Amino acid sequence: MFRLFALFSGLFFALCAPATAQDAPRILAIGDSLMAWHGVSGQSIADVVAKQLGEPVINNSVGGAKIIHALPITGALGMRIDSQFQPKGWDWVIMTGGGNDLFLGCGCRACDRRISRMIDPTGQTGDIPKLIARIRATGARIVYIGYLRSPGVGSVIDVCLPFGNTLEERITNMAQRDSGVTFLSLADLTPDGDRSMHGLDMIHPSVKASRLIGTQVARIIQKADKSR
């Protein structure tokens, strides 16, 4: 009887014990609507990564969030991407960012200046490298995801393509300087004329695109984890 009581007591305390640091989620996702899209249905990029890896991914991304956001209250609530990151022992941070700064931020004026404020041509200065350095200082590794391209079908953001390419070239330069940062380009993900990668607005990712992107991110993390 005593042994049976001890067995059930041990099981009870094991189930009710607070989570240890090892049980805590180790992957954080931050960014804009590319990351947040399909979150309500559990099919966002972060959700796909979680399913592929079989572990939780905390998704702090917010639709419409920017790298540069001047309003303090909404910025602190997640509309400024750097506020979405809090150092809590993350092993990985999956992130997006910069697209809304071009499409919504510069209003087709002074985009060159806005890009340079986010990141300079060498990838060493600006708000993006500053955020990357802050994350890397905690020991976390980063997967920085680029943006989908239009499939040769009209989209309201097509005019931003040259500036988006410049932004991503600079992020690539930054990533090449740090083995702990991987830039995942989506430039070749959308075949010409293929609408299936986008939602009806021709801006945001479809469920299919989120699944493909999340799978690529999961593979990057798995490969890097195995090599450590």
Backbone hydrogen bonds, N-H to C=O, Kabsch-Sander energy under -0.5 kcal/mol:
donor,donor_aa,acceptor,acceptor_aa,energy
5,F,1,M,-2.5
6,A,2,F,-2.7
7,L,3,R,-2.2
8,F,4,L,-2.2
9,S,5,F,-2.5
10,G,6,A,-2.5
11,L,7,L,-2.0
12,F,8,F,-2.5
13,F,9,S,-2.4
14,A,10,G,-1.9
15,L,11,L,-2.1
16,C,12,F,-2.0
17,A,13,F,-1.3
23,D,20,T,-0.9
24,A,20,T,-0.8
24,A,21,A,-0.6
27,I,56,P,-0.5
28,L,92,W,-2.4
29,A,58,I,-3.3
30,I,94,I,-2.6
35,M,32,D,-1.1
36,A,32,D,-1.9
37,W,33,S,-2.7
39,G,36,A,-1.8
42,G,39,G,-1.1
43,Q,38,H,-2.9
44,S,38,H,-0.5
46,A,35,M,-0.6
48,V,44,S,-2.3
49,V,45,I,-2.3
50,A,46,A,-2.3
51,K,47,D,-2.2
52,Q,48,V,-2.7
53,L,49,V,-2.4
54,G,50,A,-1.7
55,E,50,A,-1.5
58,I,27,I,-2.3
59,N,57,V,-0.5
60,N,29,A,-3.0
60,N,58,I,-0.7
62,V,31,G,-2.3
65,A,62,V,-1.9
66,K,79,M,-3.0
69,H,67,I,-0.6
75,G,71,L,-1.8
76,A,72,P,-2.2
77,L,73,I,-1.1
78,G,75,G,-1.5
79,M,74,T,-2.4
80,R,75,G,-1.3
81,I,66,K,-2.8
81,I,79,M,-0.6
83,S,80,R,-1.8
84,Q,81,I,-1.7
85,F,82,D,-0.9
86,Q,84,Q,-0.6
88,K,86,Q,-0.6
91,D,26,R,-2.6
92,W,26,R,-2.1
93,V,141,R,-2.4
94,I,28,L,-3.1
95,M,93,V,-0.5
95,M,143,V,-2.8
96,T,30,I,-1.1
102,L,98,G,-1.0
102,L,99,G,-0.6
103,F,99,G,-2.7
104,L,100,N,-2.2
105,G,100,N,-1.4
106,C,101,D,-0.8
106,C,102,L,-0.5
108,C,102,L,-0.6
109,R,106,C,-1.8
114,R,110,A,-1.8
115,I,111,C,-2.8
116,S,112,D,-2.2
117,R,113,R,-1.6
118,M,114,R,-1.7
119,I,115,I,-3.3
120,D,125,T,-2.2
123,G,120,D,-1.7
127,D,117,R,-1.9
128,I,118,M,-2.9
130,K,126,G,-1.9
131,L,127,D,-2.0
132,I,128,I,-2.8
133,A,129,P,-2.8
134,R,130,K,-1.9
135,I,131,L,-2.3
136,R,132,I,-3.0
137,A,133,A,-1.8
138,T,135,I,-1.4
139,G,136,R,-1.7
140,A,135,I,-1.0
141,R,91,D,-2.8
142,I,180,G,-2.7
143,V,93,V,-2.1
144,Y,142,I,-0.5
144,Y,182,T,-3.0
145,I,95,M,-3.1
145,I,143,V,-0.6
146,G,184,L,-3.0
149,R,186,L,-0.5
158,D,155,S,-1.8
160,C,157,I,-1.7
161,L,158,D,-1.7
164,G,160,C,-2.7
165,N,161,L,-2.6
166,T,162,P,-1.8
167,L,163,F,-2.5
168,E,164,G,-2.3
169,E,165,N,-2.1
170,R,166,T,-1.8
171,I,167,L,-2.0
172,T,168,E,-2.3
173,N,169,E,-1.9
174,M,170,R,-2.0
175,A,171,I,-2.6
176,Q,172,T,-2.0
177,R,173,N,-0.5
177,R,174,M,-1.3
178,D,175,A,-1.5
181,V,178,D,-1.8
182,T,142,I,-2.5
184,L,144,Y,-2.9
184,L,182,T,-0.6
185,S,183,F,-0.8
189,L,186,L,-1.6
190,T,186,L,-0.5
193,G,151,P,-4.2
194,D,191,P,-2.2
195,R,193,G,-0.8
197,M,194,D,-0.6
198,H,195,R,-1.6
199,G,204,H,-2.6
202,M,199,G,-1.8
206,S,197,M,-2.0
210,S,206,S,-2.5
211,R,207,V,-2.2
212,L,208,K,-2.2
213,I,209,A,-3.0
214,G,210,S,-2.7
215,T,211,R,-1.9
216,Q,212,L,-1.8
217,V,213,I,-2.4
218,A,214,G,-2.5
219,R,215,T,-2.0
220,I,216,Q,-2.0
221,I,217,V,-2.2
222,Q,218,A,-2.8
223,K,219,R,-2.6
224,A,220,I,-2.2
225,D,221,I,-2.7
226,K,222,Q,-2.0
227,S,223,K,-1.3
228,R,224,A,-0.5
228,R,225,D,-0.8
